[in-house]
Amino acid sequence: MRFIPRLALVLVWAVSASAQDAAQGPDSAAASRILEHIRVLSSDEFEGRAPGTPGEDKAVAYIQQEFIKLGLKPGNPDGTYIQNVPMDGILSSPSTTFAVGGKTLTPLVLNDYVAVSRHIAPQVDVKDSDIVFVGYGVVAPEYGWDDFKGVDVRGKTVVMLINDPPVRDLKDPSKLDDSMFKGKAMTYYGRWTYKYEEASAKGAAACLIVHETGPAGYPYAVVSGSWGRENFVLESADGNAGRVPIEGWLTLDFAKRLFAAAGQDFDTLKSAAVSKDFRPVAFNAKASFSVTNKIRPLASRNVIAKIEGSKPARSEEYVIYTAHWDHLGRNTRLKGDQIFNGAPTRGTPRAQYPLSRCDRRGAGPPGLGILRPASPLPAHQDPGRHQYRRPAAERQGPGPGGHRLRQHHDRGRRQGPPCKGRAHHGPRPSA
């Protein structure tokens, strides 16, 4: 068995009550059920649960079986538990140079940086792109925050910091200001997905995020381990042409070297970025990228179940709880153990909250209905979850299965189809 820190084992499907449950307290019984699911899905039999492999077939079948045991109804519009998720797998091979300070810096792939292109194209090149440091890359009108200040970054390489701006409380500088980016709670503005979305919206040619373990919440090995292999995107009509062409990460050490070569001090600029008054800093430097993509079409699946609500007047409204079933699969280049079974560091805590919504164990039906999609690939921008929400925007009717979806978003700018509700998001890692 091979376990990788932070990368994906999420398990939220409760089995039916056993005879042992009666002899256990409710917390112990729930813990036992969760651990049994972890044991099954992380076993070598499931081959690391990579999308498009026999491991996916086994994971999908297992989840559907457990939904049926719980008495949950099919949640897909066609009356089944399965929704197809058409995707493309992309394996990017990048080369990068920075012309700065009269010399050329050539970072080492994986050691110093990772970069991919999610364009459905065999070759993506960016030549002599001006480099601009844009702080945290956040545009948040509700906080009066704009890191771009109207600066045109079209065709340029933007460098950003991870997480939200950690604004200190003026009354107590030892704490974060709860009125700015929700204090310790990371908002969507802090997520790496948002950073690339904003760079795409601004027309940048490349977006590089500086990795720091504290603000990111995971070590650089997690980034290089996932971004250095095949990545996945939903099929799109434009081949993702609207996305920023190059998406990548820099290690902190290499970022400091790059800043210094451009005559800038990383720590000074990082401190300056924690202010509404920050303005983008143009470097006297240029970046060039060349990315070769190997692309393959891929058919994956969501597993969707539902609990119908008890209020007739709100029968079309559903609360959605999502999680993912996948992990990294296996690496046939390794000797001995080749299977990446999954990480309890990510799966176990996340399992408990949605579990209580699926395994109601004697409780009556909830007031509002519950939809429970299990999706592939959260580490790759949640294509399964986006595919689940996509029909609400692309066909007539209120949402998947004809349901009106209630989803509250606490994470900055709302993404995807219009919806409303509340989503819980965990604490922000310490800076």
C-alpha positions as CSV (number, residue, x, y, z in Angstrom):
1,M,0.0,0.0,0.0
2,R,1.2,3.5,-0.8
3,F,-0.2,6.5,1.0
4,I,0.4,10.1,-0.1
5,P,-0.2,13.0,2.3
6,R,-3.4,15.0,1.7
7,L,-4.3,13.4,-1.6
8,A,-7.7,12.0,-1.7
9,L,-9.5,9.3,0.1
10,V,-13.0,10.7,0.7
11,L,-15.6,8.3,2.1
12,V,-19.1,9.3,3.1
13,W,-21.3,6.3,2.4
14,A,-22.7,4.6,5.5
15,V,-23.6,1.0,5.5
16,S,-26.9,-0.3,6.9
17,A,-27.2,-0.9,10.6
18,S,-25.5,-4.0,11.9
19,A,-26.3,-6.1,14.9
20,Q,-23.2,-4.6,16.5
21,D,-24.6,-1.1,16.4
22,A,-27.1,-1.8,19.1
23,A,-24.2,-2.7,21.5
24,Q,-22.2,0.4,20.6
25,G,-22.9,4.0,21.3
26,P,-23.9,6.1,18.3
27,D,-20.5,7.7,17.9
28,S,-18.7,4.4,18.2
29,A,-21.1,2.7,15.7
30,A,-20.6,5.6,13.2
31,A,-16.8,5.4,13.6
32,S,-16.9,1.7,13.0
33,R,-18.9,2.1,9.8
34,I,-16.6,4.8,8.5
35,L,-13.5,2.7,9.2
36,E,-15.0,-0.3,7.4
37,H,-15.6,1.8,4.3
38,I,-12.0,3.2,4.5
39,R,-10.7,-0.4,4.7
40,V,-12.7,-1.5,1.6
41,L,-12.1,1.5,-0.7
42,S,-8.4,1.8,0.2
43,S,-7.7,-1.8,-0.3
44,D,-5.4,-3.1,-3.0
45,E,-8.5,-4.6,-4.7
46,F,-9.6,-1.1,-5.7
47,E,-6.3,-0.4,-7.3
48,G,-6.1,3.2,-6.1
49,R,-9.5,4.2,-7.7
50,A,-8.1,6.1,-10.7
51,P,-10.7,7.4,-13.2
52,G,-11.0,5.3,-16.3
53,T,-9.6,2.2,-14.7
54,P,-11.0,-1.1,-13.2
55,G,-10.6,0.6,-9.9
56,E,-13.2,3.2,-10.9
57,D,-15.6,0.4,-11.9
58,K,-15.2,-1.2,-8.5
59,A,-15.6,2.1,-6.5
60,V,-18.7,3.2,-8.5
61,A,-20.3,-0.2,-8.0
62,Y,-19.5,-0.2,-4.3
63,I,-20.9,3.3,-3.7
64,Q,-24.1,2.5,-5.6
65,Q,-24.5,-0.7,-3.6
66,E,-24.2,1.3,-0.3
67,F,-26.7,3.9,-1.4
68,I,-29.2,1.1,-2.1
69,K,-28.5,-0.4,1.3
70,L,-29.4,2.9,2.9
71,G,-32.6,3.0,1.0
72,L,-31.6,6.1,-0.9
73,K,-33.4,6.8,-4.2
74,P,-31.6,7.2,-7.5
75,G,-30.7,10.9,-8.0
76,N,-30.0,11.1,-11.7
77,P,-32.6,12.5,-14.1
78,D,-32.8,9.2,-16.0
79,G,-33.9,7.3,-12.8
80,T,-30.5,5.7,-12.2
81,Y,-27.7,6.4,-9.7
82,I,-25.1,7.0,-12.5
83,Q,-24.3,10.2,-14.4
84,N,-21.7,10.0,-17.1
85,V,-18.8,12.5,-16.9
86,P,-17.0,13.0,-20.2
87,M,-13.5,14.3,-19.7
88,D,-10.1,14.6,-21.3
89,G,-6.9,13.4,-19.7
90,I,-3.9,15.7,-20.2
91,L,-0.3,14.8,-19.5
92,S,1.7,18.0,-19.8
93,S,5.5,18.1,-20.4
94,P,6.7,21.6,-19.8
95,S,9.9,23.5,-20.3
96,T,10.3,27.1,-18.9
97,T,12.9,29.9,-18.9
98,F,13.0,33.3,-17.3
99,A,15.1,36.0,-18.8
100,V,15.9,38.3,-15.9
101,G,18.8,40.5,-14.8
102,G,20.8,39.9,-17.9
103,K,20.8,36.1,-17.5
104,T,18.5,33.1,-18.0
105,L,17.0,31.1,-15.1
106,T,15.9,27.6,-16.1
107,P,13.9,26.0,-13.3
108,L,13.9,22.2,-12.9
109,V,10.5,20.6,-13.6
110,L,9.1,19.2,-10.3
111,N,12.0,20.3,-8.2
112,D,11.5,24.1,-8.8
113,Y,8.1,24.3,-10.4
114,V,5.3,22.5,-12.1
115,A,3.3,23.8,-15.1
116,V,0.5,22.4,-17.2
117,S,-1.8,23.6,-20.0
118,R,-5.4,22.6,-19.9
119,H,-6.0,23.6,-23.5
120,I,-7.0,20.7,-25.6
121,A,-4.0,21.2,-27.9
122,P,-0.8,19.1,-28.5
123,Q,1.5,22.1,-28.1
124,V,1.0,25.4,-26.1
125,D,3.7,28.0,-26.3
126,V,4.1,31.4,-24.6
127,K,7.1,33.5,-25.6
128,D,8.8,36.4,-23.9
129,S,5.8,37.2,-21.6
130,D,6.3,40.2,-19.3
131,I,6.2,39.2,-15.6
132,V,3.9,41.0,-13.1
133,F,3.5,40.3,-9.4
134,V,-0.1,40.8,-8.5
135,G,-0.1,40.0,-4.8
136,Y,-2.9,37.5,-3.9
137,G,-4.5,38.0,-7.3
138,V,-7.9,38.8,-5.6
139,V,-10.7,41.0,-6.9
140,A,-13.3,41.1,-4.1
141,P,-15.7,44.1,-4.3
142,E,-17.4,43.1,-1.1
143,Y,-14.1,43.7,0.8
144,G,-13.1,46.7,-1.3
145,W,-10.2,44.7,-2.6
146,D,-8.6,44.8,-6.0
147,D,-5.0,43.5,-6.5
148,F,-5.0,44.4,-10.2
149,K,-6.0,48.1,-9.9
150,G,-6.9,48.3,-13.6
151,V,-3.4,47.1,-14.7
152,D,-3.6,45.4,-18.1
153,V,-2.1,41.9,-17.7
154,R,-3.3,40.5,-21.1
155,G,-0.5,38.3,-22.6
156,K,1.5,38.6,-19.4
157,T,2.7,36.1,-16.8
158,V,1.1,36.9,-13.4
159,V,2.7,35.6,-10.2
160,M,0.4,35.2,-7.2
161,L,0.5,34.2,-3.5
162,I,-1.6,31.3,-2.3
163,N,-4.6,31.8,0.2
164,D,-6.4,34.9,1.1
165,P,-4.7,38.2,2.2
166,P,-4.1,37.6,5.9
167,V,-5.3,41.0,7.1
168,R,-4.6,41.6,10.8
169,D,-7.1,43.0,13.3
170,L,-6.1,46.6,14.1
171,K,-7.3,46.2,17.6
172,D,-5.4,43.0,18.2
173,P,-2.6,42.4,15.6
174,S,-2.2,38.8,17.0
175,K,-5.4,37.9,15.3
176,L,-6.8,38.1,11.8
177,D,-9.6,40.5,11.0
178,D,-12.9,38.6,10.9
179,S,-14.4,41.3,8.7
180,M,-11.9,40.7,6.0
181,F,-12.0,37.3,4.1
182,K,-13.7,35.7,7.1
183,G,-10.6,35.8,9.4
184,K,-9.2,32.3,9.8
185,A,-11.6,30.7,7.4
186,M,-10.3,30.4,3.9
187,T,-12.7,31.9,1.3
188,Y,-12.9,30.9,-2.3
189,Y,-10.5,33.8,-3.1
190,G,-7.8,31.8,-1.4
191,R,-8.2,28.7,-3.5
192,W,-5.8,28.0,-6.3
193,T,-8.8,27.3,-8.6
194,Y,-9.9,30.9,-8.1
195,K,-6.4,32.2,-8.9
196,Y,-6.4,30.6,-12.3
197,E,-10.0,31.7,-13.0
198,E,-9.1,35.3,-12.3
199,A,-6.0,35.1,-14.5
200,S,-8.1,33.6,-17.3
201,A,-10.7,36.4,-16.9
202,K,-7.9,39.0,-17.1
203,G,-6.5,37.5,-20.3
204,A,-3.1,36.5,-18.8
205,A,-0.8,34.2,-20.8
206,A,0.4,32.4,-17.7
207,C,-0.4,32.2,-14.0
208,L,2.2,31.0,-11.4
209,I,1.3,30.6,-7.8
210,V,4.1,30.7,-5.2
211,H,3.7,27.7,-2.9
212,E,4.1,28.0,0.8
213,T,3.3,25.0,3.0
214,G,1.6,27.0,5.8
215,P,-0.8,29.1,3.7
216,A,-1.5,26.3,1.2
217,G,-2.1,23.7,4.0
218,Y,-0.1,21.0,2.3
219,P,3.6,20.6,1.3
220,Y,5.0,21.1,-2.2
221,A,5.3,17.4,-2.6
222,V,1.5,17.2,-2.9
223,V,1.5,19.7,-5.8
224,S,4.4,18.1,-7.7
225,G,2.9,14.6,-7.1
226,S,-0.5,15.5,-8.6
227,W,0.4,18.2,-11.1
228,G,3.3,16.2,-12.4
229,R,1.0,13.4,-13.7
230,E,-2.1,13.2,-15.9
231,N,-4.7,15.9,-15.1
232,F,-8.3,15.9,-16.1
233,V,-10.8,18.4,-17.4
234,L,-14.4,18.3,-18.6
235,E,-14.9,18.1,-22.3
236,S,-15.7,21.6,-23.6
237,A,-16.8,22.9,-27.0
238,D,-13.9,25.4,-27.2
239,G,-11.2,23.0,-26.0
240,N,-10.7,25.2,-22.9
241,A,-9.4,28.0,-25.1
242,G,-10.9,30.5,-22.6
243,R,-8.6,29.4,-19.8
244,V,-5.2,30.9,-19.1
245,P,-2.8,29.0,-21.4
246,I,-0.2,28.1,-18.7
247,E,-1.1,27.2,-15.1
248,G,1.7,26.5,-12.6
249,W,3.3,26.7,-9.2
250,L,6.7,27.9,-8.1
251,T,8.5,26.6,-5.0
252,L,9.2,29.3,-2.4
253,D,12.9,28.9,-2.8
254,F,12.8,29.4,-6.6
255,A,10.3,32.3,-6.3
256,K,12.8,34.1,-4.0
257,R,15.6,33.5,-6.5
258,L,13.4,34.9,-9.3
259,F,12.4,37.9,-7.3
260,A,16.0,38.6,-6.3
261,A,17.2,38.3,-9.9
262,A,14.6,40.9,-10.8
263,G,15.8,43.3,-8.1
264,Q,12.9,42.6,-5.8
265,D,12.7,41.2,-2.3
266,F,10.0,38.5,-1.9
267,D,9.3,39.1,1.8
268,T,8.9,42.8,1.3
269,L,6.5,42.4,-1.6
270,K,4.6,39.7,0.3
271,S,4.1,42.1,3.2
272,A,3.0,44.9,0.9
273,A,0.4,42.6,-0.6
274,V,-1.6,42.4,2.7
275,S,-3.1,45.9,2.0
276,K,-5.9,47.3,0.0
277,D,-3.4,49.8,-1.3
278,F,-1.2,47.2,-3.0
279,R,-0.5,47.8,-6.7
280,P,0.9,45.2,-9.2
281,V,4.7,45.3,-9.5
282,A,6.1,44.8,-13.0
283,F,9.4,42.9,-13.1
284,N,12.1,43.7,-15.6
285,A,11.9,40.1,-16.7
286,K,10.2,37.8,-19.3
287,A,8.9,34.3,-19.1
288,S,8.8,31.7,-21.9
289,F,6.9,28.4,-21.7
290,S,6.6,25.4,-24.0
291,V,4.2,22.7,-23.0
292,T,3.6,19.4,-24.9
293,N,0.3,17.7,-24.2
294,K,-0.6,14.1,-24.5
295,I,-4.4,14.0,-24.6
296,R,-6.9,11.1,-24.3
297,P,-10.7,11.1,-24.0
298,L,-12.1,9.6,-20.9
299,A,-15.5,8.6,-19.6
300,S,-15.9,8.7,-15.8
301,R,-19.0,8.7,-13.6
302,N,-20.8,10.5,-10.8
303,V,-22.9,8.3,-8.4
304,I,-26.0,10.3,-7.3
305,A,-28.6,9.4,-4.7
306,K,-31.3,11.4,-3.0
307,I,-33.6,11.6,0.1
308,E,-36.9,13.3,-0.6
309,G,-38.0,16.0,1.8
310,S,-41.1,16.1,3.9
311,K,-42.4,19.6,2.9
312,P,-44.7,19.3,-0.1
313,A,-44.5,23.1,-0.8
314,R,-40.7,22.7,-1.2
315,S,-40.6,19.4,-2.9
316,E,-38.4,20.7,-5.7
317,E,-35.7,22.1,-3.4
318,Y,-32.7,20.0,-2.5
319,V,-29.6,20.5,-0.4
320,I,-26.5,19.0,-2.1
321,Y,-23.6,17.3,-0.3
322,T,-20.7,16.3,-2.5
323,A,-17.6,14.2,-2.0
324,H,-15.2,12.3,-4.3
325,W,-14.4,8.7,-4.7
326,D,-11.1,8.8,-6.7
327,H,-7.4,8.7,-5.9
328,L,-4.2,8.4,-7.9
329,G,-4.4,4.8,-9.0
330,R,-1.2,2.9,-9.6
331,N,2.3,3.7,-11.0
332,T,3.5,0.7,-13.0
333,R,7.0,2.2,-13.1
334,L,7.5,1.6,-9.5
335,K,9.1,-1.6,-8.2
336,G,7.1,-3.6,-5.6
337,D,4.0,-1.8,-4.3
338,Q,2.6,0.3,-7.1
339,I,-0.8,1.2,-5.7
340,F,-1.7,4.6,-4.2
341,N,-4.4,3.6,-1.8
342,G,-5.4,7.0,-0.5
343,A,-4.8,9.2,2.5
344,P,-6.7,9.0,5.8
345,T,-5.5,12.6,6.5
346,R,-8.0,13.8,3.9
347,G,-10.7,11.2,3.9
348,T,-11.5,10.5,7.5
349,P,-12.4,13.9,8.8
350,R,-14.4,14.8,5.7
351,A,-16.4,11.6,5.9
352,Q,-18.2,12.4,9.2
353,Y,-20.2,15.5,8.3
354,P,-21.9,14.3,5.1
355,L,-22.3,10.8,6.6
356,S,-24.8,12.1,9.1
357,R,-26.9,13.4,6.3
358,C,-27.0,10.1,4.4
359,D,-27.2,7.7,7.3
360,R,-30.1,9.1,9.2
361,R,-30.7,5.9,11.2
362,G,-34.2,6.1,12.5
363,A,-34.7,9.8,11.9
364,G,-37.7,11.0,9.9
365,P,-37.3,12.6,6.4
366,P,-35.6,16.0,6.4
367,G,-37.7,19.2,5.6
368,L,-35.8,19.8,2.4
369,G,-34.6,17.0,0.1
370,I,-31.0,15.9,0.0
371,L,-29.0,15.1,-3.2
372,R,-25.8,13.2,-2.7
373,P,-23.4,13.1,-5.7
374,A,-20.1,11.2,-5.3
375,S,-17.8,12.6,-8.0
376,P,-14.3,12.0,-9.5
377,L,-11.3,14.2,-9.3
378,P,-11.4,17.0,-6.7
379,A,-7.7,17.4,-7.1
380,H,-8.2,18.4,-10.7
381,Q,-10.8,21.2,-10.3
382,D,-13.8,18.9,-9.6
383,P,-14.8,18.0,-13.2
384,G,-17.3,15.5,-11.8
385,R,-19.0,18.1,-9.6
386,H,-19.1,20.6,-12.4
387,Q,-20.6,18.1,-14.7
388,Y,-23.3,17.5,-12.1
389,R,-24.2,21.2,-12.0
390,R,-23.8,21.7,-15.7
391,P,-27.3,20.6,-16.8
392,A,-28.8,23.4,-14.8
393,A,-27.2,25.9,-17.1
394,E,-27.4,24.0,-20.4
395,R,-31.0,22.7,-20.6
396,Q,-34.4,23.9,-19.8
397,G,-35.7,23.2,-16.4
398,P,-34.5,24.3,-12.9
399,G,-31.7,21.8,-12.4
400,P,-30.4,18.2,-12.5
401,G,-33.4,15.9,-12.3
402,G,-35.7,18.9,-12.6
403,H,-34.9,19.8,-9.0
404,R,-34.4,23.4,-7.7
405,L,-31.0,23.4,-6.1
406,R,-30.2,25.3,-3.0
407,Q,-26.5,25.9,-2.4
408,H,-25.2,28.7,-0.3
409,H,-21.7,29.8,-1.3
410,D,-19.3,31.3,1.3
411,R,-16.3,31.2,-0.9
412,G,-16.1,34.5,-2.7
413,R,-17.4,35.0,-6.2
414,R,-20.1,32.5,-7.0
415,Q,-19.2,29.9,-9.6
416,G,-21.3,27.9,-12.0
417,P,-25.1,28.1,-12.4
418,P,-27.0,30.5,-10.2
419,C,-27.9,28.9,-6.9
420,K,-28.4,29.8,-3.3
421,G,-27.7,28.3,0.0
422,R,-24.8,27.9,2.4
423,A,-21.6,25.9,2.1
424,H,-19.3,25.2,5.0
425,H,-15.6,25.7,4.4
426,G,-12.8,24.7,6.8
427,P,-10.4,26.9,8.7
428,R,-7.6,28.7,6.9
429,P,-4.1,27.1,7.5
430,S,-1.8,29.3,9.6
431,A,0.5,31.5,7.6
